[in-house]
């Protein structure tokens, strides 16, 4: 299942693909640390979400799945 991470920096928009939610969150945090803004993750459902919202949804899903 692909996850797309998008962020903006002074050069323009960066769009990257990751194969798991964990990898997408990790890359989004790296982009944030590198000074990017407007970071969002689009999951397999096609919904684009800000990093914090996406991370919270993944945490809830992990709690449900035990």
Backbone as numpy.savetxt, mean C-alpha at the origin, in Angstrom:
# Nx Ny Nz CAx CAy CAz Cx Cy Cz
-2.21 -12.65 -6.20 -3.05 -11.47 -6.20 -2.16 -10.23 -6.20
-2.30 -9.40 -7.17 -1.45 -8.21 -7.22 -1.97 -7.07 -6.33
-1.01 -6.35 -5.78 -1.27 -5.14 -5.02 -0.44 -4.05 -5.67
-1.02 -2.89 -5.86 -0.32 -1.78 -6.50 -0.11 -0.67 -5.48
1.12 -0.22 -5.37 1.50 0.84 -4.45 1.82 2.07 -5.29
1.19 3.17 -4.95 1.40 4.41 -5.70 1.75 5.54 -4.74
2.72 6.33 -5.13 3.10 7.49 -4.34 3.60 8.59 -5.26
3.72 9.77 -4.72 4.18 10.92 -5.49 5.43 11.49 -4.84
6.39 11.85 -5.67 7.56 12.57 -5.18 7.83 13.74 -6.12
8.95 14.40 -5.95 9.22 15.59 -6.75 9.41 15.28 -8.23
9.67 14.03 -8.57 9.84 13.62 -9.97 8.52 13.24 -10.63
7.50 12.98 -9.84 6.21 12.56 -10.39 5.64 11.39 -9.60
4.83 10.59 -10.26 4.15 9.47 -9.63 4.95 8.18 -9.81
5.04 7.43 -8.73 5.70 6.13 -8.72 4.61 5.08 -8.54
4.61 4.06 -9.37 3.63 2.98 -9.26 4.37 1.66 -9.30
4.16 0.85 -8.27 4.86 -0.42 -8.13 3.88 -1.55 -7.87
4.24 -2.74 -8.28 3.39 -3.92 -8.05 4.07 -4.82 -7.02
3.28 -5.33 -6.10 3.75 -6.30 -5.12 2.76 -7.47 -5.09
3.27 -8.65 -4.73 2.44 -9.86 -4.78 1.69 -10.17 -3.49
1.98 -9.46 -2.42 1.27 -9.72 -1.16 0.97 -8.40 -0.46
-0.01 -8.46 0.44 -0.38 -7.27 1.21 0.78 -6.80 2.07
1.48 -7.75 2.69 2.61 -7.40 3.55 3.71 -6.68 2.78
4.01 -7.18 1.58 5.04 -6.55 0.76 4.60 -5.16 0.31
3.31 -5.00 0.03 2.79 -3.69 -0.38 2.89 -2.69 0.76
2.56 -3.11 1.97 2.66 -2.23 3.13 4.11 -1.85 3.38
5.00 -2.83 3.29 6.43 -2.54 3.49 6.93 -1.51 2.47
6.59 -1.68 1.21 7.04 -0.75 0.17 6.42 0.63 0.39
5.16 0.69 0.77 4.50 1.97 1.02 5.21 2.72 2.14
5.61 2.01 3.19 6.33 2.64 4.29 7.71 3.12 3.84
8.36 2.35 2.97 9.66 2.77 2.42 9.50 4.05 1.60
8.46 4.11 0.78 8.21 5.32 -0.01 7.96 6.52 0.90
7.19 6.30 1.95 6.91 7.37 2.91 8.21 7.86 3.54
9.07 6.92 3.91 10.36 7.28 4.50 11.28 8.00 3.53
11.08 7.76 2.24 11.88 8.41 1.21 11.34 9.78 0.83
10.27 10.21 1.49 9.73 11.55 1.24 8.57 11.61 0.27
8.01 10.48 -0.10 6.84 10.48 -0.99 5.59 10.88 -0.22
4.59 11.33 -0.94 3.30 11.68 -0.34 2.19 11.10 -1.21
0.95 11.26 -0.77 -0.22 10.70 -1.46 -0.03 9.21 -1.75
0.44 8.48 -0.76 0.70 7.05 -0.93 -0.61 6.29 -0.74
-0.88 5.40 -1.68 -2.06 4.55 -1.58 -1.75 3.17 -2.11
-2.52 2.21 -1.62 -2.39 0.82 -2.04 -3.71 0.38 -2.63
-3.65 -0.21 -3.81 -4.83 -0.76 -4.46 -4.72 -2.28 -4.36
-5.72 -2.88 -3.74 -5.73 -4.33 -3.57 -6.44 -5.03 -4.71
-6.54 -6.34 -4.63 -7.19 -7.13 -5.67 -8.66 -6.74 -5.89
-9.28 -6.12 -4.89 -10.68 -5.70 -5.03 -10.81 -4.43 -5.87
-9.67 -3.81 -6.23 -9.69 -2.61 -7.06 -9.87 -1.32 -6.30
-10.00 -1.39 -4.98 -10.20 -0.19 -4.17 -8.86 0.40 -3.75
-8.64 1.67 -4.04 -7.43 2.36 -3.62 -7.66 2.91 -2.21
-6.71 2.64 -1.32 -6.82 3.08 0.06 -5.50 3.69 0.51
-5.60 4.68 1.41 -4.40 5.25 2.00 -3.72 4.18 2.84
-2.43 4.36 3.07 -1.64 3.36 3.78 -2.26 2.99 5.13
-2.61 3.97 5.94 -3.14 3.69 7.28 -4.43 2.89 7.20
-5.32 3.24 6.29 -6.58 2.52 6.14 -6.33 1.10 5.66
-5.45 0.93 4.69 -5.14 -0.40 4.17 -4.53 -1.27 5.26
-3.61 -0.69 6.02 -2.96 -1.43 7.10 -3.98 -1.86 8.16
-4.92 -0.97 8.50 -5.95 -1.30 9.49 -6.84 -2.43 8.99
-7.22 -2.39 7.71 -8.06 -3.46 7.15 -7.32 -4.79 7.16
-6.04 -4.78 6.87 -5.25 -6.01 6.88 -5.13 -6.57 8.30
-5.02 -5.68 9.28 -4.95 -6.10 10.67 -6.24 -6.77 11.12
-7.37 -6.18 10.72 -8.68 -6.76 11.05 -8.83 -8.12 10.39
-8.44 -8.23 9.12 -8.54 -9.50 8.40 -7.65 -10.56 9.05
-6.47 -10.17 9.50 -5.56 -11.13 10.16 -6.15 -11.60 11.49
-6.79 -10.69 12.22 -7.43 -11.08 13.49 -8.56 -12.07 13.24
-9.32 -11.86 12.19 -10.43 -12.77 11.88 -9.94 -14.17 11.49
-8.82 -14.17 10.76 -8.30 -15.45 10.27 -7.43 -16.17 11.27
-7.18 -15.49 12.40 -6.46 -16.09 13.50 -5.05 -16.33 13.20
